[in-house]
Amino acid sequence: MSDAPNSEEFYKKLKVQLADTALWPTAYLYKFIVSTDIEKISQIEKIFDNLGAVITTKQSKNGKYTSVSINVRMKNPDQVISKYKEVAEKVEGVISL
């Protein structure tokens, strides 16, 4: 099985890593890359609405892609993973880092 971010194996490994490396609740930094499209960036921002997230965006040199960094306090590894899944589900063509 691949380690693609949408595979259950990937999420199982991530959950173990998160549980082992942080005291929860803790600040977590998400990074996503999408084609530079206001709608896609807005979709990602909406997913993290009302969580007190600090969101920064940066366009690639040629402007074709935008990285979206989200620093937010999360309760536990399950909450972190559920947000990754929600973004993957709702935002077409997103790359999770």
PAROMAR-345560 format. One line per field, with one value per residue (C-alpha): x, y, z; residue number from 1. Coordinates in Angstrom, 1 decimal, always signed. Layout:
REM residues N
east <- (X; ...)
north <- (Y; ...)
up <- (Z; ...)
seq <- (NUM; ...)
END
This chain:
REM residues 97
east <- (+0.0; +1.3; +1.9; -0.5; -2.2; -5.6; -4.6; -5.6; -2.1; -0.7; -3.2; -2.5; +1.3; +0.6; -1.6; +1.1; +3.8; +1.6; +0.7; +4.4; +5.8; +3.5; +1.7; -2.0; -3.6; -0.8; -0.2; -0.1; +1.2; -0.7; +0.7; -1.2; -0.4; -3.2; -3.3; -3.6; -7.4; -9.2; -12.0; -9.7; -7.8; -11.1; -12.4; -9.3; -9.7; -13.4; -12.5; -10.3; -12.8; -13.7; -10.6; -8.4; -6.1; -3.4; -3.4; -0.7; -0.5; +2.4; +2.3; +5.0; +7.5; +5.5; +2.1; +0.7; +0.5; -0.2; +1.0; -1.4; +0.1; -2.3; -1.1; -3.8; -4.2; -5.6; -7.0; -5.6; -4.2; -7.7; -8.7; -5.5; -6.3; -10.0; -9.0; -6.5; -9.3; -11.8; -9.5; -8.7; -12.4; -13.5; -10.6; -10.0; -6.3; -4.9; -1.5; -1.0; +2.5)
north <- (+0.0; +3.5; +6.3; +8.6; +11.0; +9.5; +5.9; +4.6; +3.2; +6.7; +8.0; +5.2; +5.9; +9.6; +9.1; +7.0; +9.7; +12.5; +10.6; +9.9; +13.3; +15.9; +16.6; +17.3; +19.7; +21.4; +23.8; +21.9; +23.3; +22.1; +22.7; +22.4; +23.2; +24.0; +25.6; +29.3; +29.5; +31.8; +29.3; +26.4; +28.6; +29.8; +26.2; +25.4; +28.5; +27.7; +24.2; +25.8; +28.6; +29.3; +27.3; +30.4; +29.3; +31.6; +31.1; +32.3; +31.9; +32.2; +31.9; +30.0; +32.0; +31.6; +32.1; +28.8; +27.3; +28.6; +27.1; +27.4; +27.1; +26.8; +27.0; +25.9; +24.4; +20.9; +18.7; +15.4; +13.3; +12.3; +15.9; +16.6; +13.6; +14.5; +17.9; +16.3; +14.0; +16.9; +19.0; +16.0; +15.4; +18.9; +20.5; +19.0; +18.5; +19.5; +18.2; +17.7; +18.0)
up <- (+0.0; -0.8; +1.6; -0.4; +2.0; +1.3; +2.3; +5.7; +6.2; +5.9; +8.5; +10.9; +10.8; +11.2; +14.2; +16.0; +15.1; +16.4; +19.6; +20.3; +19.5; +21.1; +24.3; +23.4; +22.9; +20.9; +18.0; +14.7; +11.3; +8.2; +4.8; +1.6; -2.0; -4.5; -8.0; -7.6; -7.5; -5.0; -4.6; -3.6; -1.2; +0.3; +0.7; +2.8; +4.9; +5.5; +6.9; +9.6; +10.3; +14.0; +15.2; +15.8; +13.0; +11.7; +7.9; +5.5; +1.8; -0.6; -4.4; -6.3; -8.3; -11.5; -9.7; -10.8; -7.3; -3.8; -0.6; +2.3; +5.8; +8.7; +12.3; +14.7; +18.2; +17.9; +20.7; +19.6; +16.7; +15.6; +15.2; +13.1; +10.8; +10.4; +9.1; +6.6; +5.4; +5.2; +3.0; +0.8; +0.3; -0.3; -2.3; -5.7; -6.6; -3.2; -2.1; +1.7; +3.0)
seq <- (1; 2; 3; 4; 5; 6; 7; 8; 9; 10; 11; 12; 13; 14; 15; 16; 17; 18; 19; 20; 21; 22; 23; 24; 25; 26; 27; 28; 29; 30; 31; 32; 33; 34; 35; 36; 37; 38; 39; 40; 41; 42; 43; 44; 45; 46; 47; 48; 49; 50; 51; 52; 53; 54; 55; 56; 57; 58; 59; 60; 61; 62; 63; 64; 65; 66; 67; 68; 69; 70; 71; 72; 73; 74; 75; 76; 77; 78; 79; 80; 81; 82; 83; 84; 85; 86; 87; 88; 89; 90; 91; 92; 93; 94; 95; 96; 97)
END
